[in-house]
């Protein structure tokens, strides 16, 4: 794998110096693996790091020429590489969503919050619609930093959307917005450490969540979403990065999915982008290990995640039943380089 990542880096550097954050976005390794390789390339005299930029040396240029490495931007400019443009039918929803989202509460470090771009939220809603999971469906959202519940409800298609979150400010904002716009959304404060209340268990067609990317955290958040589903044929949506989730972690995630009775029907690479906005988690960037590593402010929206869709092929079985205490191991592990310390 590391030979392939090395090739990706050399391809990117073939056109000259690159911001370290842009370079992170142009390769596939997790952040610990990426930094290990960067250190090796520095030691080998292939690159230099100056003011947050990765600069190819003469040795690098010779190696690039020998390999025939070139930097080609292959991603679609119209859809940002997601495969989904925002259709005319969803443009008005995007406009309303943006107006609403401008008033959202700022992220809070203690809840490990962060939200994707407004366009990313609408693309996710479009994707859920295309899969047939939006129309007349009952949707359960575990944590809604993205305000996906609002965006989905603005379409008028879901029968009901229920949101649980630990942040009372966010719950109040969602409920006030639902009242103001007449949306079929209900939100309430709920501690995911505890088993879901009876009124939520086995009542929904779809769950949506963006879990913390430790194995215990993934197991907990996915289990709570799975607990809400009615049965076979129900689906779930969530995002996972490659930056804080290595291939070995992805292997464990896929095992969890299968053990709970699901198959993976869709993977959309770099579907979700977390923008550098004042209210988003990037305002804590001085506390992020990735920023501390290079001592340079973030200058590129490199933090992206892959959108998973899973579908139950038998009765869903959550891996976590009953109470599970959230401790630091749920929120942080050795790959949590984008989690504030």
C-alpha positions, 0 to 999 in steps of 0.5 A: 500500500505505501508504495502506492501512496508514495506514487500518489505523492510524487504524482502530486509533486510533479507540478511543483510545491503543494500545500500539505493539506492539499497533499493530504487530500490527494492521497489515500493513507490514514493520517498516521500513515501519511505522516510516517511516509512524509517523515521518510521522504524528508529523511531520504532527501526527496522533499522539504517542508517549509511553511506548511508546503511540501517542496520536491527536491532535485532528487525528487524531480529526478525520481519523478522523471524516471517514473514518468509521474504527472499530476492530472486532475481527474475529478469532475468539476461539476459535481466535485467528484461525487457523481451528483449535481444539485438538480433544479428540483433541489436548488430551492431546498438548498437555498432554504437550507442555507438560510436556516443553517446560517443560524445554527449553533456553533460546534462544541468541542466536548461533543466532537461536533463538525458539519459537512457543506450545505451542498454536501447535505443536499447531495446526501438527501438526493442520494437517499431519494434516489435509493428510494429511502426518502419518500414516505419513509420514517427516518431516525437520525443519531446526532445531527450536526449537519441538520440533515433532518431539516434538509430532508424534511424540506422536500416534503417527502418523509413521513416522519424524521426523529432526531436524537442528540446530546446537545440541547442547543441543537435540539432546541434549534431543530425543533424551533425550525421545524415549528417555523417551517411546518416540518415533520421533524421531532428532536429530543435530547438523548444519551446514546450511552443508554439503550434507545427508549421503547418509542424509538426501537423498531419503528423506522425505515432508515437511520442516518449517523456520522459516528466517531471513528474509533471502533468502540464509537462506531459500534455504539453509534451504529448499534443505536441506529440499527436498534431503531430499524423495523427489520429486513430491507431497512437501510442506514447511511453514515460517513467514514474517512480514510484519514482517521480510519485506516484499512485495518479499521475499515476491515473491522467496520465491514465485519461489524456491518455484516455481523449486524445483518447488513450488506454494503450496497453503496460506497461514495468516495469523498462524498462529504466535505467538512468546510473551513467555516467559523462555526465548524470544528476547524475553529479548534484547529490549533488543538488538532494534531495534524496542525500541530505536526506542521505548525501551519494553518489549514488552507484547503478543505481536505477533510472528507468522508466516504458515504456508506449505504447499508441494507438489512438482509435479515433481522437487524441485530445491534452489537451494543445492547443496553448501557455502554459508558462513553469514555475517552476511548470512544472518542479518541484512538491512535488514528484520531488526528483530527480530534482536538486534544 
